[in-house]
């Protein structure tokens, strides 16, 4: 469940960045590329922070 909360927060953050980029006049192609890169980093980060440790 904490992964879902992490991703919701990250998507809200990403939405704010996209809104700011559109308002600043950044071309849509660059916004799309940046969004995909940041979304991938967010997923990797979310999995790393919410994964339970193996008891060994």
VEXMAR-744970 format. One record per residue: y, x, z of N, C-alpha, C, CB in turn; residue in one letter. Coordinates in steps of 0.1 Angstrom, whole numbers, plus 5000, padded with zeros to 4 digits. Glycine has a CB too. Layout:
% residues N
<node n_c2="Y" n_c1="X" n_c3="Z" ca_c2="Y" ca_c1="X" ca_c3="Z" c_c2="Y" c_c1="X" c_c3="Z" cb_c2="Y" cb_c1="X" cb_c3="Z" r="A"/>
...
//
This chain:
% residues 56
<node n_c2="4988" n_c1="5008" n_c3="5000" ca_c2="5000" ca_c1="5000" ca_c3="5000" c_c2="5013" c_c1="5009" c_c3="5000" cb_c2="5000" cb_c1="4991" cb_c3="5012" r="X"/>
<node n_c2="5012" n_c1="5020" n_c3="5007" ca_c2="5024" ca_c1="5029" ca_c3="5007" c_c2="5027" c_c1="5034" c_c3="4993" cb_c2="5022" cb_c1="5040" cb_c3="5017" r="X"/>
<node n_c2="5017" n_c1="5036" n_c3="4985" ca_c2="5020" ca_c1="5040" ca_c3="4971" c_c2="5028" c_c1="5030" c_c3="4963" cb_c2="5007" cb_c1="5043" cb_c3="4963" r="X"/>
<node n_c2="5025" n_c1="5017" n_c3="4965" ca_c2="5032" ca_c1="5007" ca_c3="4959" c_c2="5047" c_c1="5006" c_c3="4963" cb_c2="5025" cb_c1="4993" cb_c3="4961" r="X"/>
<node n_c2="5049" n_c1="5008" n_c3="4976" ca_c2="5062" ca_c1="5008" ca_c3="4982" c_c2="5070" c_c1="5020" c_c3="4976" cb_c2="5062" cb_c1="5008" cb_c3="4997" r="X"/>
<node n_c2="5063" n_c1="5031" n_c3="4976" ca_c2="5070" ca_c1="5043" ca_c3="4970" c_c2="5074" c_c1="5041" c_c3="4955" cb_c2="5060" cb_c1="5055" cb_c3="4971" r="X"/>
<node n_c2="5065" n_c1="5035" n_c3="4948" ca_c2="5068" ca_c1="5033" ca_c3="4934" c_c2="5079" c_c1="5023" c_c3="4932" cb_c2="5055" cb_c1="5029" cb_c3="4926" r="X"/>
<node n_c2="5079" n_c1="5012" n_c3="4940" ca_c2="5090" ca_c1="5002" ca_c3="4939" c_c2="5103" c_c1="5009" c_c3="4941" cb_c2="5088" cb_c1="4991" cb_c3="4949" r="X"/>
<node n_c2="5104" n_c1="5017" n_c3="4951" ca_c2="5116" ca_c1="5025" ca_c3="4954" c_c2="5120" c_c1="5034" c_c3="4943" cb_c2="5115" cb_c1="5032" cb_c3="4967" r="X"/>
<node n_c2="5110" n_c1="5041" n_c3="4937" ca_c2="5113" ca_c1="5050" ca_c3="4926" c_c2="5118" c_c1="5042" c_c3="4914" cb_c2="5101" cb_c1="5058" cb_c3="4923" r="X"/>
<node n_c2="5112" n_c1="5031" n_c3="4911" ca_c2="5116" ca_c1="5023" ca_c3="4899" c_c2="5130" c_c1="5018" c_c3="4901" cb_c2="5106" cb_c1="5011" cb_c3="4897" r="X"/>
<node n_c2="5134" n_c1="5014" n_c3="4913" ca_c2="5148" ca_c1="5010" ca_c3="4916" c_c2="5157" c_c1="5022" c_c3="4914" cb_c2="5149" cb_c1="5004" cb_c3="4930" r="X"/>
<node n_c2="5154" n_c1="5033" n_c3="4918" ca_c2="5162" ca_c1="5045" ca_c3="4916" c_c2="5163" c_c1="5049" c_c3="4901" cb_c2="5155" cb_c1="5057" cb_c3="4924" r="X"/>
<node n_c2="5152" n_c1="5048" n_c3="4894" ca_c2="5152" ca_c1="5050" ca_c3="4880" c_c2="5160" c_c1="5040" c_c3="4872" cb_c2="5137" cb_c1="5050" cb_c3="4874" r="X"/>
<node n_c2="5160" n_c1="5028" n_c3="4876" ca_c2="5168" ca_c1="5017" ca_c3="4870" c_c2="5183" c_c1="5020" c_c3="4872" cb_c2="5165" cb_c1="5004" cb_c3="4876" r="X"/>
<node n_c2="5187" n_c1="5025" n_c3="4884" ca_c2="5201" ca_c1="5029" ca_c3="4886" c_c2="5205" c_c1="5041" c_c3="4877" cb_c2="5203" cb_c1="5033" cb_c3="4900" r="X"/>
<node n_c2="5196" n_c1="5050" n_c3="4875" ca_c2="5199" ca_c1="5062" ca_c3="4866" c_c2="5200" c_c1="5057" c_c3="4852" cb_c2="5188" cb_c1="5072" cb_c3="4867" r="X"/>
<node n_c2="5191" n_c1="5048" n_c3="4848" ca_c2="5192" ca_c1="5043" ca_c3="4834" c_c2="5205" c_c1="5035" c_c3="4832" cb_c2="5180" cb_c1="5034" cb_c3="4831" r="X"/>
<node n_c2="5209" n_c1="5027" n_c3="4841" ca_c2="5221" ca_c1="5019" ca_c3="4840" c_c2="5233" c_c1="5028" c_c3="4839" cb_c2="5222" cb_c1="5010" cb_c3="4853" r="X"/>
<node n_c2="5233" n_c1="5039" n_c3="4847" ca_c2="5244" ca_c1="5048" ca_c3="4847" c_c2="5245" c_c1="5056" c_c3="4834" cb_c2="5243" cb_c1="5058" cb_c3="4858" r="X"/>
<node n_c2="5233" n_c1="5059" n_c3="4828" ca_c2="5233" ca_c1="5066" ca_c3="4815" c_c2="5238" c_c1="5057" c_c3="4804" cb_c2="5219" cb_c1="5071" cb_c3="4812" r="X"/>
<node n_c2="5234" n_c1="5045" n_c3="4804" ca_c2="5239" ca_c1="5035" ca_c3="4794" c_c2="5254" c_c1="5034" c_c3="4795" cb_c2="5232" cb_c1="5022" cb_c3="4795" r="X"/>
<node n_c2="5259" n_c1="5032" n_c3="4807" ca_c2="5273" ca_c1="5031" ca_c3="4809" c_c2="5281" c_c1="5043" c_c3="4805" cb_c2="5276" cb_c1="5028" cb_c3="4824" r="X"/>
<node n_c2="5274" n_c1="5055" n_c3="4806" ca_c2="5281" ca_c1="5067" ca_c3="4802" c_c2="5280" c_c1="5070" c_c3="4787" cb_c2="5275" cb_c1="5079" cb_c3="4810" r="X"/>
<node n_c2="5272" n_c1="5062" n_c3="4780" ca_c2="5272" ca_c1="5063" ca_c3="4766" c_c2="5261" c_c1="5073" c_c3="4761" cb_c2="5285" cb_c1="5067" cb_c3="4760" r="X"/>
<node n_c2="5251" n_c1="5076" n_c3="4769" ca_c2="5240" ca_c1="5085" ca_c3="4765" c_c2="5232" c_c1="5078" c_c3="4754" cb_c2="5232" cb_c1="5089" cb_c3="4777" r="X"/>
<node n_c2="5228" n_c1="5085" n_c3="4744" ca_c2="5220" ca_c1="5078" ca_c3="4733" c_c2="5206" c_c1="5073" c_c3="4739" cb_c2="5217" cb_c1="5088" cb_c3="4722" r="X"/>
<node n_c2="5202" n_c1="5062" n_c3="4733" ca_c2="5190" ca_c1="5055" ca_c3="4739" c_c2="5178" c_c1="5064" c_c3="4737" cb_c2="5188" cb_c1="5042" cb_c3="4731" r="X"/>
<node n_c2="5177" n_c1="5072" n_c3="4727" ca_c2="5165" ca_c1="5081" ca_c3="4726" c_c2="5164" c_c1="5090" c_c3="4738" cb_c2="5166" cb_c1="5089" cb_c3="4713" r="X"/>
<node n_c2="5175" n_c1="5096" n_c3="4742" ca_c2="5175" ca_c1="5105" ca_c3="4753" c_c2="5172" c_c1="5098" c_c3="4766" cb_c2="5188" cb_c1="5113" cb_c3="4754" r="X"/>
<node n_c2="5177" n_c1="5086" n_c3="4767" ca_c2="5174" ca_c1="5078" ca_c3="4779" c_c2="5159" c_c1="5075" c_c3="4780" cb_c2="5182" cb_c1="5064" cb_c3="4779" r="X"/>
<node n_c2="5153" n_c1="5071" n_c3="4769" ca_c2="5139" ca_c1="5068" ca_c3="4768" c_c2="5130" c_c1="5081" c_c3="4772" cb_c2="5135" cb_c1="5063" cb_c3="4755" r="X"/>
<node n_c2="5134" n_c1="5092" n_c3="4766" ca_c2="5126" ca_c1="5104" ca_c3="4769" c_c2="5128" c_c1="5108" c_c3="4784" cb_c2="5131" cb_c1="5116" cb_c3="4760" r="X"/>
<node n_c2="5140" n_c1="5107" n_c3="4789" ca_c2="5142" ca_c1="5111" ca_c3="4803" c_c2="5135" c_c1="5101" c_c3="4813" cb_c2="5157" cb_c1="5110" cb_c3="4807" r="X"/>
<node n_c2="5134" n_c1="5088" n_c3="4809" ca_c2="5128" ca_c1="5078" ca_c3="4817" c_c2="5113" c_c1="5081" c_c3="4818" cb_c2="5130" cb_c1="5064" cb_c3="4811" r="X"/>
<node n_c2="5107" n_c1="5085" n_c3="4806" ca_c2="5092" ca_c1="5088" ca_c3="4806" c_c2="5089" c_c1="5100" c_c3="4815" cb_c2="5087" cb_c1="5090" cb_c3="4792" r="X"/>
<node n_c2="5097" n_c1="5110" n_c3="4813" ca_c2="5095" ca_c1="5122" ca_c3="4821" c_c2="5097" c_c1="5120" c_c3="4836" cb_c2="5105" cb_c1="5133" cb_c3="4817" r="X"/>
<node n_c2="5107" n_c1="5113" n_c3="4840" ca_c2="5109" ca_c1="5110" ca_c3="4854" c_c2="5099" c_c1="5100" c_c3="4860" cb_c2="5123" cb_c1="5104" cb_c3="4856" r="X"/>
<node n_c2="5094" n_c1="5091" n_c3="4852" ca_c2="5084" ca_c1="5082" ca_c3="4856" c_c2="5071" c_c1="5090" c_c3="4859" cb_c2="5081" cb_c1="5071" cb_c3="4846" r="X"/>
<node n_c2="5067" n_c1="5099" n_c3="4850" ca_c2="5056" ca_c1="5107" ca_c3="4852" c_c2="5057" c_c1="5116" c_c3="4865" cb_c2="5054" cb_c1="5116" cb_c3="4840" r="X"/>
<node n_c2="5069" n_c1="5122" n_c3="4867" ca_c2="5071" ca_c1="5129" ca_c3="4879" c_c2="5070" c_c1="5121" c_c3="4891" cb_c2="5084" cb_c1="5137" cb_c3="4878" r="X"/>
<node n_c2="5075" n_c1="5108" n_c3="4890" ca_c2="5074" ca_c1="5099" ca_c3="4902" c_c2="5060" c_c1="5095" c_c3="4905" cb_c2="5082" cb_c1="5087" cb_c3="4899" r="X"/>
<node n_c2="5052" n_c1="5093" n_c3="4895" ca_c2="5038" ca_c1="5090" ca_c3="4897" c_c2="5030" c_c1="5102" c_c3="4904" cb_c2="5031" cb_c1="5086" cb_c3="4884" r="X"/>
<node n_c2="5033" n_c1="5114" n_c3="4898" ca_c2="5026" ca_c1="5126" ca_c3="4904" c_c2="5031" c_c1="5128" c_c3="4919" cb_c2="5030" cb_c1="5138" cb_c3="4896" r="X"/>
<node n_c2="5044" n_c1="5126" n_c3="4921" ca_c2="5049" ca_c1="5128" ca_c3="4935" c_c2="5044" c_c1="5117" c_c3="4944" cb_c2="5064" cb_c1="5127" cb_c3="4934" r="X"/>
<node n_c2="5043" n_c1="5105" n_c3="4939" ca_c2="5038" ca_c1="5094" ca_c3="4948" c_c2="5023" c_c1="5095" c_c3="4951" cb_c2="5040" cb_c1="5081" cb_c3="4941" r="X"/>
<node n_c2="5015" n_c1="5100" n_c3="4942" ca_c2="5001" ca_c1="5102" ca_c3="4945" c_c2="5000" c_c1="5113" c_c3="4955" cb_c2="4993" cb_c1="5105" cb_c3="4932" r="X"/>
<node n_c2="5008" n_c1="5124" n_c3="4953" ca_c2="5007" ca_c1="5135" ca_c3="4962" c_c2="5011" c_c1="5132" c_c3="4976" cb_c2="5015" cb_c1="5146" cb_c3="4957" r="X"/>
<node n_c2="5021" n_c1="5123" n_c3="4978" ca_c2="5026" ca_c1="5120" ca_c3="4991" c_c2="5018" c_c1="5109" c_c3="4998" cb_c2="5040" cb_c1="5115" cb_c3="4990" r="X"/>
<node n_c2="5011" n_c1="5101" n_c3="4991" ca_c2="5004" ca_c1="5090" ca_c3="4997" c_c2="4989" c_c1="5092" c_c3="4997" cb_c2="5007" cb_c1="5077" cb_c3="4990" r="X"/>
<node n_c2="4984" n_c1="5102" n_c3="4991" ca_c2="4969" ca_c1="5105" ca_c3="4991" c_c2="4965" c_c1="5109" c_c3="5005" cb_c2="4965" cb_c1="5116" cb_c3="4981" r="X"/>
<node n_c2="4954" n_c1="5103" n_c3="5009" ca_c2="4948" ca_c1="5106" ca_c3="5023" c_c2="4941" c_c1="5120" c_c3="5022" cb_c2="4939" cb_c1="5095" cb_c3="5028" r="X"/>
<node n_c2="4942" n_c1="5127" n_c3="5032" ca_c2="4935" ca_c1="5140" ca_c3="5033" c_c2="4920" c_c1="5139" c_c3="5035" cb_c2="4941" cb_c1="5149" cb_c3="5044" r="X"/>
<node n_c2="4912" n_c1="5147" n_c3="5028" ca_c2="4898" ca_c1="5147" ca_c3="5030" c_c2="4895" c_c1="5154" c_c3="5044" cb_c2="4891" cb_c1="5155" cb_c3="5019" r="X"/>
<node n_c2="4887" n_c1="5147" n_c3="5052" ca_c2="4883" ca_c1="5153" ca_c3="5065" c_c2="4872" c_c1="5163" c_c3="5063" cb_c2="4878" cb_c1="5142" cb_c3="5075" r="X"/>
<node n_c2="4876" n_c1="5176" n_c3="5063" ca_c2="4865" ca_c1="5186" ca_c3="5061" c_c2="4868" c_c1="5198" c_c3="5071" cb_c2="4865" cb_c1="5191" cb_c3="5047" r="X"/>
//
